[in-house]
Amino acid sequence: MAQPLLVGLDVGTTASKAVVFTAAGHPVAVGRAATPWRTTRHGTELDPRQLLDAALHALGDALERAPEGPVRALGVTSIGESGVLLDPHGVPLAPIIAWHDTRDEQQVRELAADVGAAEFAVHTGLPLRGQWSLTKHRWLRDRMPETRAATRRLNVAEWIVRALGGDEASEQSLASRTGWLELAGRQWWQTTLDWSGLRPSLLPDLVVGGDPLGHVCSPGAHPRLAGAVLTVAGQDHQAATVGAGAAGDGDQLDSCGTAEALVRTVRAGLPAAAVRELAETGITVGWHVLSGRWCLLGATQGGLVLERTLRLLGRTGADVPELDARLSSLDPSALRMAIGEDSFSLQDIGANVGPAVVWRAALDAVTEQAAGLHEVMTRVAGAHQRLIVTGGWARSAGLMAVKTRLFGPLRQRQVEEAGARGAALLGGVAAGLYPDTGDLPAPEPVTPALAPHPPEAFHV
């Protein structure tokens, strides 16, 4: 008899990735489609229907390659902050504005003047900056009056689930990225709803990842998905903690991609002063995809700095193992790298500086930057229990050695699509395949020294 299958869909900034897994959590097929952003005179945006088409394409590709077996569930995770406004018939009224778009600079200044950074941080757990949903929503109301007729507002993963036939819902980790959710009470904050002109009736009821939200019944979906249980698996970083087996109390996921993200899982209920301190250092505090948990999230551009360093040296990912192998014999004081907001510089250049010395300086610099975020999390929320590292740059033995020196023991998990894996496993919870999130299959560990180093493994 064919074994049951689970599908995880990760709708990301760059692409939608669909992965088919066995019930044991092993990937068996992958599909991918580029996220169809467009650049307009206002900034970066996309048509919600085109995004849905891309997601359906990725799902179709994966399922065409998948082995036989009933598809029990589909979990959908996505980028946060961006959202869709719908009319009473479920038709989108406006484009999805990219989370990194800066068209709302004026609205961000108005939010700072009207609400204040400290008040905003304590209530929402977010630093006051131009990323969250509420300022882009106010921009739409100011510039596109037709959006005032909207009767529903959904985050990206919630929109995909609805379009596939699922129930409308506000998943709590995505809701925490909007600026509308009051952190401590887990309820909508009337102050920012009023400020942005959003009626509470536009927001569905709150749910957590793994809550069942109906079944796939859309005629546009691949036939193998028909009847599969649907769930919203939250924001992609939180879903990745589930996929990487890093969602226990005190666990910290270090996702080493082009952007490096530190994601700490803690029990809900940090004091207001702690929330404010974290926000002041750029670390967000929000509800986790898992029930009763909060997520601390800080990010750097560590992987991007490493990519640029390789280009500066005229090297590629294929050269990383050779550069790593030379690190132990180098004097770490021969060169220092300083990382700025959009650039980096080499300082204290000593004698006999070659490519390996520059590489050592880059590894030290990006790890020290991540360590700064880690130290704040530890001071405010206590010591981490386990540090679990994933992502392309986790294949660098040199980077893992530097991290071990600064962070202590770490565990490596080479999960290629941790977000999609987490989404699929939460789908399994929704379908009753696993009794609880504590019963999910763990990914296989990888020994750093034995990890393969194909050139394409590094984000270059």
C-alpha positions as CSV (number, residue, x, y, z in Angstrom):
1,M,0.0,0.0,0.0
2,A,1.3,3.4,-0.9
3,Q,2.5,5.5,2.0
4,P,0.8,8.8,2.8
5,L,2.4,12.1,1.7
6,L,2.6,15.6,3.1
7,V,3.2,18.8,1.1
8,G,4.8,21.9,2.4
9,L,4.6,25.2,0.4
10,D,6.9,28.0,1.3
11,V,6.0,31.3,-0.5
12,G,9.1,33.3,-0.2
13,T,10.5,36.6,-1.4
14,T,12.5,35.0,-4.2
15,A,10.3,31.9,-5.0
16,S,7.6,29.6,-4.0
17,K,9.1,26.2,-3.0
18,A,6.8,23.2,-2.8
19,V,8.3,20.0,-1.3
20,V,6.6,16.6,-1.0
21,F,7.5,14.6,2.1
22,T,6.9,11.1,3.5
23,A,5.2,10.8,6.9
24,A,8.7,10.3,8.3
25,G,9.7,13.8,7.1
26,H,11.9,12.7,4.2
27,P,11.7,14.8,1.0
28,V,10.7,13.0,-2.2
29,A,9.9,15.7,-4.7
30,V,10.5,19.4,-5.2
31,G,8.8,22.2,-7.3
32,R,9.7,25.8,-7.6
33,A,8.4,29.0,-9.3
34,A,9.8,32.5,-9.1
35,T,7.9,35.1,-7.1
36,P,6.4,37.5,-9.8
37,W,7.4,40.9,-8.4
38,R,7.1,43.9,-10.7
39,T,8.6,47.4,-10.3
40,T,6.2,50.3,-10.7
41,R,6.6,54.1,-10.2
42,H,5.6,53.5,-6.5
43,G,8.0,50.5,-5.8
44,T,8.0,46.7,-5.7
45,E,4.7,44.9,-5.7
46,L,2.9,41.9,-7.3
47,D,-0.5,40.8,-8.4
48,P,-2.1,38.4,-5.8
49,R,-3.5,36.3,-8.6
50,Q,-0.1,35.9,-10.3
51,L,1.4,34.9,-6.9
52,L,-1.3,32.3,-6.6
53,D,-0.5,31.0,-10.1
54,A,3.2,30.7,-9.2
55,A,2.3,28.8,-6.0
56,L,0.1,26.4,-8.0
57,H,2.8,25.9,-10.6
58,A,5.3,25.0,-7.9
59,L,2.8,22.6,-6.3
60,G,2.1,21.0,-9.6
61,D,5.7,20.5,-10.5
62,A,6.4,18.8,-7.1
63,L,3.4,16.5,-7.3
64,E,4.2,15.4,-10.9
65,R,7.5,14.2,-9.6
66,A,6.2,12.7,-6.4
67,P,5.8,8.9,-5.9
68,E,2.4,7.3,-5.6
69,G,0.5,7.8,-2.4
70,P,-2.4,9.8,-1.0
71,V,-1.7,13.5,-0.2
72,R,-3.0,13.9,3.4
73,A,-2.2,17.5,4.0
74,L,-0.8,20.8,2.6
75,G,0.8,23.3,5.0
76,V,1.5,26.8,3.7
77,T,4.1,29.2,5.1
78,S,5.2,32.5,3.7
79,I,6.9,35.8,4.1
80,G,5.3,38.1,6.6
81,E,4.2,41.7,6.6
82,S,2.8,41.7,3.0
83,G,-0.9,41.1,2.6
84,V,-4.0,41.1,0.4
85,L,-7.2,43.2,0.5
86,L,-10.3,41.5,-0.8
87,D,-13.8,42.7,-1.8
88,P,-17.0,40.9,-0.6
89,H,-16.6,38.4,-3.5
90,G,-13.0,37.5,-2.6
91,V,-11.5,39.5,-5.4
92,P,-8.2,41.4,-4.7
93,L,-8.6,45.1,-4.6
94,A,-4.9,46.1,-4.6
95,P,-1.4,44.7,-5.3
96,I,0.6,43.0,-2.6
97,I,3.3,45.5,-1.6
98,A,6.7,43.9,-0.9
99,W,7.7,43.9,2.8
100,H,11.0,45.7,1.9
101,D,9.3,48.4,-0.2
102,T,9.9,51.9,1.0
103,R,6.9,53.8,-0.5
104,D,5.5,54.2,3.0
105,E,8.4,56.3,4.4
106,Q,6.0,59.2,5.1
107,Q,3.6,56.9,6.9
108,V,6.4,55.5,9.1
109,R,7.3,59.1,10.1
110,E,3.7,59.7,11.0
111,L,3.5,56.5,13.0
112,A,6.5,57.6,15.0
113,A,5.0,61.0,15.7
114,D,1.5,59.8,16.5
115,V,2.2,56.6,18.5
116,G,5.9,56.7,19.3
117,A,8.6,54.0,19.0
118,A,8.6,52.9,22.6
119,E,4.9,52.6,22.9
120,F,4.7,50.7,19.6
121,A,7.5,48.3,20.6
122,V,6.0,47.5,24.0
123,H,2.5,46.8,22.6
124,T,3.6,45.0,19.4
125,G,7.1,43.6,20.1
126,L,8.3,45.3,16.9
127,P,10.9,48.0,16.3
128,L,9.3,51.0,14.6
129,R,10.5,50.8,11.0
130,G,9.2,50.6,7.5
131,Q,8.5,46.8,7.3
132,W,5.2,46.1,9.0
133,S,1.8,45.9,7.4
134,L,0.1,48.9,9.0
135,T,2.0,51.6,7.3
136,K,1.6,50.0,3.9
137,H,-2.1,49.6,4.6
138,R,-2.3,53.3,5.4
139,W,-0.5,54.1,2.2
140,L,-3.0,52.1,0.2
141,R,-5.9,54.0,1.9
142,D,-4.3,57.3,1.1
143,R,-3.4,56.5,-2.5
144,M,-6.0,54.0,-3.6
145,P,-9.4,55.0,-2.1
146,E,-11.0,51.9,-3.7
147,T,-9.3,49.8,-1.1
148,R,-11.6,51.3,1.5
149,A,-14.3,48.9,0.2
150,A,-12.3,45.9,1.4
151,T,-14.1,43.4,3.6
152,R,-11.2,41.1,4.4
153,R,-7.4,41.5,4.8
154,L,-5.2,38.3,4.7
155,N,-1.5,37.7,4.9
156,V,0.2,35.9,2.0
157,A,0.0,32.3,3.3
158,E,-3.6,32.9,4.5
159,W,-4.5,34.1,1.0
160,I,-3.1,31.0,-0.6
161,V,-5.0,28.7,1.8
162,R,-8.2,30.6,1.1
163,A,-7.7,30.4,-2.6
164,L,-7.3,26.7,-2.4
165,G,-10.6,26.3,-0.6
166,G,-9.6,26.7,3.0
167,D,-11.2,28.7,5.8
168,E,-10.2,32.3,6.4
169,A,-7.9,32.8,9.4
170,S,-5.3,35.0,10.9
171,E,-2.3,32.9,12.0
172,Q,-0.6,34.3,15.1
173,S,3.0,34.4,13.9
174,L,2.0,36.3,10.7
175,A,-0.4,38.5,12.7
176,S,2.6,39.4,14.9
177,R,4.3,41.0,11.8
178,T,1.5,43.4,11.0
179,G,1.8,46.0,13.8
180,W,-1.9,45.4,14.6
181,L,-1.5,42.6,17.2
182,E,-1.0,43.5,20.8
183,L,1.7,41.1,22.0
184,A,0.8,40.6,25.7
185,G,-2.9,40.1,25.2
186,R,-2.8,38.3,21.9
187,Q,-5.6,40.6,20.6
188,W,-5.9,43.3,18.0
189,W,-4.6,46.6,19.2
190,Q,-7.2,49.3,18.6
191,T,-4.7,52.1,18.6
192,T,-2.9,51.0,15.4
193,L,-6.1,49.7,13.8
194,D,-7.6,53.2,14.1
195,W,-4.3,54.8,13.1
196,S,-4.1,52.8,9.8
197,G,-7.8,52.9,9.1
198,L,-8.4,49.1,9.4
199,R,-11.7,47.9,10.7
200,P,-11.3,44.9,13.0
201,S,-13.9,43.1,11.0
202,L,-11.4,42.8,8.1
203,L,-9.3,40.4,10.2
204,P,-10.3,36.8,10.7
205,D,-10.1,34.9,14.0
206,L,-6.6,34.0,15.3
207,V,-5.3,30.5,14.9
208,V,-2.0,28.7,15.4
209,G,0.0,26.6,12.9
210,G,-1.4,23.1,12.6
211,D,-5.0,24.2,13.1
212,P,-7.1,22.5,10.4
213,L,-8.6,25.0,8.0
214,G,-10.7,22.8,5.7
215,H,-9.7,20.9,2.6
216,V,-8.3,21.6,-0.9
217,C,-11.3,21.9,-3.2
218,S,-10.1,24.5,-5.8
219,P,-10.4,23.4,-9.4
220,G,-7.1,25.2,-10.1
221,A,-5.2,22.9,-7.7
222,H,-3.4,19.8,-8.9
223,P,-5.8,16.8,-8.8
224,R,-3.6,14.9,-6.3
225,L,-4.3,17.7,-3.7
226,A,-8.1,17.2,-3.8
227,G,-9.3,16.7,-0.3
228,A,-6.0,17.3,1.4
229,V,-6.3,19.1,4.8
230,L,-5.1,22.7,4.8
231,T,-3.3,24.7,7.4
232,V,-1.5,28.0,7.6
233,A,2.0,27.2,8.8
234,G,2.9,30.8,9.7
235,Q,5.8,33.0,9.0
236,D,8.7,31.3,7.1
237,H,11.3,31.7,9.9
238,Q,9.0,30.1,12.5
239,A,8.0,27.3,10.2
240,A,11.8,26.7,9.6
241,T,12.3,26.1,13.4
242,V,9.7,23.3,13.2
243,G,11.3,21.9,10.1
244,A,14.8,22.0,11.5
245,G,13.8,20.5,14.9
246,A,14.7,23.7,16.6
247,A,11.3,24.7,18.2
248,G,11.8,23.5,21.7
249,D,11.7,25.9,24.7
250,G,15.0,27.8,24.6
251,D,16.1,26.4,21.2
252,Q,17.8,28.8,18.9
253,L,17.9,28.3,15.1
254,D,20.7,29.9,13.2
255,S,19.7,30.0,9.6
256,C,22.8,30.7,7.6
257,G,21.6,31.8,4.2
258,T,22.2,35.0,2.3
259,A,20.6,36.7,5.3
260,E,21.5,35.1,8.6
261,A,18.5,34.8,11.0
262,L,18.7,33.9,14.7
263,V,15.3,32.6,15.8
264,R,14.9,31.9,19.5
265,T,11.8,30.0,20.8
266,V,10.7,31.1,24.4
267,R,7.6,30.7,26.5
268,A,5.1,33.5,26.1
269,G,5.3,36.3,28.7
270,L,8.5,38.4,28.7
271,P,8.2,41.6,30.8
272,A,7.4,44.8,28.9
273,A,10.9,46.2,29.7
274,A,12.5,43.2,28.1
275,V,10.4,43.5,25.0
276,R,11.3,47.2,24.6
277,E,15.0,46.4,25.0
278,L,14.9,43.7,22.4
279,A,13.1,46.0,20.0
280,E,15.6,48.8,20.6
281,T,18.4,46.5,19.3
282,G,16.3,45.5,16.2
283,I,15.1,42.1,17.6
284,T,11.4,41.4,17.1
285,V,9.3,39.6,19.6
286,G,6.1,37.9,18.4
287,W,3.8,35.0,18.7
288,H,5.4,31.8,17.4
289,V,3.7,29.4,15.0
290,L,3.4,27.1,18.0
291,S,0.8,27.5,20.7
292,G,2.0,29.2,23.9
293,R,5.3,30.3,22.5
294,W,6.9,33.6,21.5
295,C,9.7,34.0,18.9
296,L,12.7,36.3,19.2
297,L,14.0,37.1,15.7
298,G,17.2,39.0,14.8
299,A,18.8,39.1,11.4
300,T,22.1,40.1,9.7
301,Q,23.4,40.1,6.2
302,G,26.1,37.7,7.1
303,G,25.8,35.4,4.1
304,L,25.7,38.4,1.7
305,V,29.0,39.6,3.2
306,L,30.6,36.2,2.7
307,E,29.3,36.1,-0.9
308,R,30.8,39.5,-1.6
309,T,34.1,38.5,0.1
310,L,34.5,35.5,-2.3
311,R,33.8,37.8,-5.3
312,L,36.4,40.3,-3.9
313,L,38.9,37.4,-3.8
314,G,38.0,36.2,-7.3
315,R,36.8,32.9,-5.7
316,T,33.6,30.9,-5.8
317,G,31.8,28.5,-3.6
318,A,33.9,25.7,-4.9
319,D,36.9,27.3,-3.2
320,V,35.4,27.5,0.3
321,P,36.6,24.0,1.5
322,E,40.2,25.0,0.5
323,L,40.0,28.4,2.2
324,D,38.4,26.8,5.3
325,A,41.2,24.2,5.5
326,R,43.9,26.9,5.9
327,L,42.2,28.8,8.8
328,S,43.7,26.9,11.7
329,S,47.3,28.0,10.9
330,L,46.4,31.7,10.5
331,D,47.0,34.6,12.9
332,P,43.5,36.1,13.5
333,S,45.0,39.5,14.3
334,A,46.5,39.9,10.8
335,L,43.3,41.6,9.5
336,R,40.0,42.9,10.7
337,M,36.8,43.4,8.8
338,A,34.3,46.1,9.8
339,I,30.7,45.6,8.5
340,G,28.6,48.7,7.8
341,E,24.9,48.9,6.8
342,D,25.5,48.4,3.1
343,S,29.2,47.7,2.9
344,F,32.3,46.3,4.6
345,S,35.9,47.4,4.9
346,L,39.2,45.8,5.7
347,Q,41.2,47.3,8.6
348,D,44.4,46.7,10.5
349,I,46.0,45.1,7.5
350,G,49.2,43.3,8.5
351,A,52.0,41.6,6.6
352,N,51.4,38.6,4.4
353,V,47.7,39.1,3.9
354,G,46.4,36.6,1.4
355,P,43.0,35.2,0.4
356,A,42.8,32.9,3.4
357,V,43.5,35.8,5.9
358,V,40.7,37.9,4.3
359,W,38.4,34.9,4.5
360,R,39.2,34.4,8.2
361,A,38.5,38.1,8.8
362,A,35.1,37.8,7.1
363,L,34.1,34.7,9.0
364,D,35.0,36.4,12.3
365,A,33.2,39.6,11.4
366,V,29.9,38.0,10.4
367,T,29.9,35.7,13.4
368,E,30.7,38.6,15.8
369,Q,27.7,40.5,14.3
370,A,25.4,37.5,14.9
371,A,26.9,37.1,18.4
372,G,25.8,40.6,19.3
373,L,22.2,39.7,18.7
374,H,22.7,36.4,20.5
375,E,24.1,38.1,23.6
376,V,21.1,40.5,23.8
377,M,18.7,37.6,23.5
378,T,20.6,35.7,26.2
379,R,20.7,38.7,28.6
380,V,17.0,39.3,28.2
381,A,15.5,35.8,27.9
382,G,18.2,33.6,29.5
383,A,20.6,31.1,28.0
384,H,19.7,29.1,25.0
385,Q,19.2,25.3,25.4
386,R,20.3,24.1,21.9
387,L,21.8,26.0,19.0
388,I,20.8,24.4,15.7
389,V,22.4,25.6,12.5
390,T,21.0,25.2,9.0
391,G,21.3,26.8,5.6
392,G,23.9,26.8,2.8
393,W,26.6,28.4,4.8
394,A,26.4,25.8,7.5
395,R,28.4,23.6,5.0
396,S,31.4,25.8,5.7
397,A,33.6,24.0,8.2
398,G,35.4,27.3,8.9
399,L,32.3,29.2,9.7
400,M,31.1,26.3,12.0
401,A,34.4,26.4,13.8
402,V,34.2,30.2,14.4
403,K,30.5,29.8,15.6
404,T,31.5,27.1,18.0
405,R,34.2,29.3,19.5
406,L,31.8,32.1,20.1
407,F,28.5,30.3,20.8
408,G,29.6,27.0,22.3
409,P,28.4,23.6,21.1
410,L,26.1,23.5,18.1
411,R,24.1,21.0,16.2
412,Q,24.0,21.0,12.4
413,R,20.9,20.1,10.5
414,Q,21.2,20.0,6.8
415,V,17.6,20.6,5.9
416,E,17.4,22.0,2.4
417,E,14.0,23.5,2.7
418,A,13.4,23.9,6.5
419,G,10.4,26.2,6.0
420,A,8.6,23.8,3.6
421,R,9.4,20.9,5.9
422,G,7.9,22.7,8.9
423,A,4.8,23.6,6.8
424,A,4.4,19.9,5.8
425,L,4.8,18.6,9.3
426,L,2.3,21.1,10.7
427,G,0.0,19.9,7.9
428,G,0.4,16.5,9.3
429,V,-0.7,17.7,12.7
430,A,-3.8,19.3,11.1
431,A,-4.6,16.0,9.4
432,G,-4.1,14.0,12.6
433,L,-1.1,12.1,11.3
434,Y,0.9,13.3,14.4
435,P,-0.9,13.6,17.7
436,D,0.9,16.8,18.6
437,T,3.8,19.1,17.5
438,G,5.9,17.3,20.1
439,D,5.6,14.1,18.1
440,L,7.1,15.4,14.8
441,P,9.9,13.4,13.2
442,A,13.3,15.0,13.7
443,P,15.6,15.8,10.7
444,E,18.8,13.8,10.4
445,P,21.9,15.4,12.0
446,V,25.0,16.1,9.9
447,T,28.5,16.1,11.1
448,P,30.2,19.4,9.9
449,A,33.5,17.7,9.1
450,L,31.8,15.1,6.9
451,A,29.3,17.5,5.3
452,P,29.6,17.6,1.5
453,H,30.7,20.8,-0.1
454,P,29.3,21.0,-3.6
455,P,29.8,24.5,-5.1
456,E,26.1,25.1,-5.4
457,A,25.7,24.5,-1.6
458,F,27.0,28.0,-0.9
459,H,24.8,31.0,-1.6
460,V,27.1,32.7,-4.0
